[in-house]
């Protein structure tokens, strides 16, 4: 009962981290060594989470697709339910030949997929997975998270440019246009959340929702704008112009194969998980919930949002580039700005009355 009370008060992750730290102090007796080991454990946990999520989501994506479109889905490899299908996919990618296109800029071409994965993994340091548990809980967490995540635009462009293929280069330019267009409404949709919580720290935003309503109820317009913009930022259908087979031949990674292509694939699912986490933190109350430990509620909400994003992919048709850009600048951005205006008026009116 005492352990359960400690878990409910401090969180599962924090309790486990403190227990591990106490155990390491008994072994090494040096604060410096223990801090280095704990940092390594944190980095390993983040990379492990991303890797496991990619394996699970490849299976889940196919099952959701089968459910939405009345298909069979994986049902051969690994028994009746095809549970080993992700392992088979991983082995297939690892065994494929690494083909380097003739005339490409080899250094830049090789750096492209690696540079794409770096900002994708770095933003996980700011996520509060449980009460009081964020790897880097800084007071400008939202600002840093957005600044780092926006760097993923450049690897798409340099991957297409360095491939020595006009189709890949066109795909890279379309990707940049899409991601830059949808970053603006996404950032402005979060301003209302910052105004209501009075902080840019992720943990403070979750704590603010424990003291009042979840922000999805107080900021419904911002929630809709954020979800649509996040779908476009992850390059998923109906905004799947990065890999538009009929027009640009697999986009900026048309000339990649094997494990190099797998890094793009891994970054996509890492982004899917990250936008689901951000939606949970900003609008769904984070780890807040009755009876169960906070990390359980956090995981359930994140998985629910992952299902929603997968639902979008297998339900809506792909849009044209002109329609997609016009929708961002003419619809989503004015809505996000109007939401900021009315949120400010509402805060001022509440203080006045």
C-alpha positions in Angstrom: 0.0 0.0 0.0 2.9 2.4 0.8 4.5 1.7 -2.6 1.2 2.2 -4.4 0.7 5.6 -2.6 4.2 6.6 -3.6 3.5 5.6 -7.2 0.2 7.6 -7.3 1.9 10.6 -5.7 5.2 10.8 -7.6 4.4 8.7 -10.7 5.6 5.3 -11.9 8.5 6.6 -13.9 9.8 8.9 -11.2 9.6 6.2 -8.6 11.4 3.7 -10.8 14.1 6.3 -11.6 14.7 7.2 -8.0 14.9 3.5 -7.1 17.4 2.9 -9.8 19.4 6.0 -8.7 19.5 4.7 -5.1 20.6 1.3 -6.3 23.4 2.8 -8.4 24.6 5.0 -5.5 25.0 1.8 -3.4 27.2 0.2 -6.1 29.3 3.2 -7.3 29.0 5.7 -4.5 29.8 8.6 -6.9 27.2 11.2 -7.8 29.0 12.0 -11.1 29.1 8.4 -12.3 25.5 7.8 -11.3 24.4 11.0 -13.2 26.2 9.8 -16.3 24.6 6.4 -16.1 21.1 7.9 -15.5 21.5 10.1 -18.5 22.5 7.1 -20.6 19.5 5.1 -19.3 17.2 8.0 -20.2 18.6 8.3 -23.8 18.4 4.5 -24.2 14.8 4.5 -23.0 13.9 7.2 -25.5 15.6 5.4 -28.4 14.0 2.1 -27.2 10.6 3.7 -27.1 10.9 5.0 -30.7 12.2 1.6 -32.0 9.4 -0.4 -30.2 6.8 2.1 -31.4 8.0 1.7 -35.0 7.7 -2.1 -34.7 4.3 -2.0 -33.1 2.9 0.7 -35.3 3.8 -1.1 -38.6 1.6 -4.0 -37.4 -1.1 -1.7 -36.0 -1.2 0.3 -39.2 -2.0 -2.8 -41.2 -4.6 -4.0 -38.8 -6.3 -0.6 -38.7 -6.2 -0.5 -42.5 -7.7 -4.0 -42.7 -10.5 -2.9 -40.2 -11.3 0.4 -42.0 -11.2 -1.0 -45.6 -12.6 -4.5 -44.9 -9.3 -6.3 -45.7 -7.7 -9.3 -44.1 -4.4 -7.8 -42.9 -1.3 -9.7 -41.7 -2.3 -13.3 -41.0 0.5 -15.6 -42.1 3.8 -14.8 -40.5 3.8 -15.6 -36.8 0.5 -17.5 -36.6 -3.1 -16.7 -37.2 -2.7 -13.0 -36.3 0.5 -12.3 -38.1 2.3 -11.0 -35.0 5.8 -11.6 -36.5 5.1 -9.5 -39.6 7.1 -6.5 -38.3 10.1 -8.7 -37.6 9.9 -10.1 -41.2 9.7 -6.5 -42.5 12.8 -5.6 -40.4 14.8 -8.6 -41.7 13.8 -7.8 -45.3 15.0 -4.2 -45.0 18.3 -5.2 -43.3 19.0 -7.8 -46.1 18.2 -5.4 -49.0 21.1 -4.1 -51.2 22.3 -0.6 -50.4 22.1 1.0 -53.8 24.0 4.4 -54.3 22.7 6.4 -57.3 25.4 7.4 -59.8 26.4 11.1 -59.8 24.9 11.8 -56.3 26.6 13.9 -53.7 27.6 10.8 -51.5 28.3 12.6 -48.3 25.1 14.8 -48.3 23.1 11.9 -49.6 24.2 9.6 -46.8 23.7 12.3 -44.1 20.1 13.0 -45.2 18.3 10.1 -43.4 20.5 10.4 -40.3 19.9 14.1 -40.0 16.2 13.5 -40.3 16.1 11.1 -37.4 18.1 13.4 -35.1 15.5 16.2 -34.5 12.7 13.6 -34.5 14.4 11.8 -31.5 15.6 15.0 -29.7 12.1 16.4 -29.1 11.2 13.4 -27.0 13.5 14.9 -24.3 10.8 17.5 -23.6 7.8 15.2 -23.2 6.4 14.7 -19.7 5.6 11.0 -19.8 4.5 11.0 -16.1 4.1 13.3 -13.2 7.4 15.2 -12.6 9.1 13.1 -15.3 10.5 14.9 -18.3 14.1 14.4 -19.5 14.5 18.1 -20.0 11.7 20.1 -18.3 12.9 23.6 -19.2 10.8 26.7 -18.9 10.7 27.3 -22.7 9.9 23.7 -23.5 7.4 24.5 -26.2 9.7 27.0 -27.9 12.6 24.6 -28.0 10.5 21.7 -29.1 9.1 23.6 -32.0 12.5 25.0 -32.9 14.1 21.5 -33.0 11.2 19.8 -34.8 11.3 22.5 -37.6 14.8 21.4 -38.4 13.4 18.2 -40.0 12.5 20.2 -43.1 16.1 20.6 -44.2 17.0 16.8 -44.4 14.1 16.3 -46.8 15.4 19.0 -49.1 19.0 17.9 -49.0 18.0 14.2 -49.5 16.1 15.1 -52.7 18.8 17.5 -53.9 21.8 15.1 -53.3 20.1 12.2 -55.0 20.8 13.6 -58.5 17.2 13.0 -59.5 14.8 15.7 -60.6 11.9 13.7 -59.3 13.5 13.4 -55.8 14.4 17.1 -55.9 10.8 18.1 -56.8 9.6 15.9 -54.0 11.9 17.6 -51.6 10.7 21.0 -52.6 7.1 20.0 -52.3 7.8 18.6 -48.8 9.4 21.9 -47.7 6.4 23.9 -49.0 4.0 21.6 -47.1 5.8 21.5 -43.8 6.5 25.2 -43.7 2.9 26.0 -44.6 1.5 23.9 -41.8 4.0 25.0 -39.1 2.4 28.4 -38.9 -1.1 27.4 -38.0 0.2 24.7 -35.7 2.3 27.2 -33.7 -0.5 29.7 -33.5 -2.9 27.0 -32.3 -0.7 26.4 -29.3 -0.7 30.1 -28.3 -4.1 29.7 -26.7 -2.9 26.8 -24.6 0.1 28.9 -23.5 -2.1 31.8 -22.6 -4.5 29.7 -20.5 -1.7 27.8 -18.7 0.6 30.8 -18.3 3.7 28.8 -19.0 5.7 27.1 -21.8 6.8 24.3 -19.6 5.2 21.0 -20.6 4.6 19.9 -17.0 3.0 23.2 -16.1 0.5 22.8 -19.0 -0.5 19.3 -17.8 -0.8 20.6 -14.2 -3.0 23.5 -15.4 -5.4 21.0 -16.9 -5.6 19.1 -13.6 -6.9 22.3 -11.9 -9.5 23.1 -14.6 -11.0 21.5 -17.7 -8.9 19.8 -20.3 -7.9 22.3 -23.0 -9.7 20.2 -25.7 -12.9 21.5 -24.1 -11.6 25.1 -23.6 -9.8 25.3 -26.9 -11.8 23.1 -29.4 -10.8 25.2 -32.4 -7.2 25.1 -31.5 -7.5 21.3 -31.1 -8.9 20.8 -34.6 -6.3 23.1 -36.1 -3.5 21.4 -34.3 -4.6 17.9 -35.2 -5.0 18.8 -38.9 -1.6 20.6 -38.9 0.1 17.7 -37.1 -1.2 15.3 -39.7 0.3 17.4 -42.4 3.6 17.8 -40.5 3.9 14.0 -40.2 3.4 13.7 -44.0 0.5 11.3 -43.7 -2.6 11.0 -45.8 -4.5 13.1 -46.8 -1.4 15.2 -46.8 0.9 12.5 -48.2 2.7 14.6 -50.8 6.1 13.5 -49.6 5.5 10.1 -51.1 3.1 10.6 -53.9 3.8 7.6 -56.1 1.7 8.7 -59.1 3.5 12.1 -59.4 6.9 12.3 -57.8 8.0 8.6 -57.5 8.3 8.2 -53.7 9.3 11.8 -53.1 12.7 12.9 -51.7 13.7 9.4 -50.7 13.1 7.8 -54.2 16.7 6.9 -54.5 17.1 5.3 -51.1 16.9 1.6 -50.3 17.4 -0.9 -47.5 18.3 0.6 -44.1 18.7 4.1 -45.4 15.1 4.1 -46.5 14.2 2.4 -43.2 15.4 5.5 -41.3 12.9 7.7 -43.2 10.3 5.0 -42.3 11.4 5.1 -38.6 11.3 8.9 -38.5 7.7 8.8 -39.8 6.5 6.6 -37.0 8.5 8.5 -34.4 6.7 11.6 -35.6 3.4 9.9 -35.4 4.1 9.0 -31.8 5.4 12.5 -31.0 2.3 14.3 -32.4 0.1 11.9 -30.5 2.0 12.7 -27.3 1.8 16.5 -28.0 -1.9 16.2 -28.5 -2.2 14.4 -25.2 -0.1 16.9 -23.4 -1.6 20.1 -24.8 -5.3 19.1 -25.0 -6.1 15.8 -23.3 -4.8 16.4 -19.8 -1.5 14.5 -20.1 -1.1 12.0 -17.3 -4.2 13.2 -15.4 -6.8 10.6 -14.6 -8.5 8.8 -11.7 -7.6 5.5 -10.0 -4.8 4.4 -12.3 -1.1 5.6 -12.3 -0.5 8.6 -14.5 1.8 6.8 -17.0 -1.1 4.4 -17.7 -3.5 7.2 -18.5 -0.8 8.9 -20.6 -0.2 5.8 -22.6 -4.0 5.1 -23.2 -4.5 8.7 -24.4 -1.5 8.5 -26.7 -2.6 5.2 -28.2 -6.1 6.6 -28.8 -4.6 9.5 -30.8 -2.4 7.2 -32.7 -5.5 5.3 -33.7 -7.2 8.6 -34.8 -4.2 9.5 -37.0 -4.2 6.0 -38.6 -8.0 6.3 -39.0 -7.4 9.6 -41.0 -4.9 7.8 -43.3 -7.1 5.0 -44.3 -10.3 7.1 -44.6 -9.6 10.4 -46.5 -8.2 10.7 -50.1 -5.0 12.5 -50.9 -5.3 16.2 -51.7 -3.6 18.2 -54.4 -0.7 20.5 -53.6 -2.6 23.7 -54.4 -5.6 22.6 -52.4 -3.4 21.7 -49.4 -1.5 24.9 -49.3 -4.6 27.1 -49.8 -6.3 25.3 -47.0 -3.4 26.0 -44.7 -3.0 29.7 -45.5 -6.7 30.6 -46.1 -8.5 28.5 -43.5 -6.3 27.1 -40.8 -4.1 30.1 -40.2 -7.0 32.6 -39.9 -8.8 30.2 -37.6 -5.8 29.9 -35.4 -5.3 33.7 -35.2 -9.0 34.2 -34.4 -8.7 31.6 -31.7 -5.8 33.5 -30.1 -7.8 36.8 -30.3 -10.9 35.3 -28.6 -8.8 33.5 -26.0 -7.2 36.8 -25.0 -10.6 38.5 -24.9 -11.9 35.7 -22.7 -9.0 35.8 -20.3 -9.3 39.6 -20.0 -13.1 39.4 -19.5 -12.7 36.7 -16.8 -10.2 38.9 -14.9 -12.5 42.0 -15.3 -15.6 40.3 -14.0 
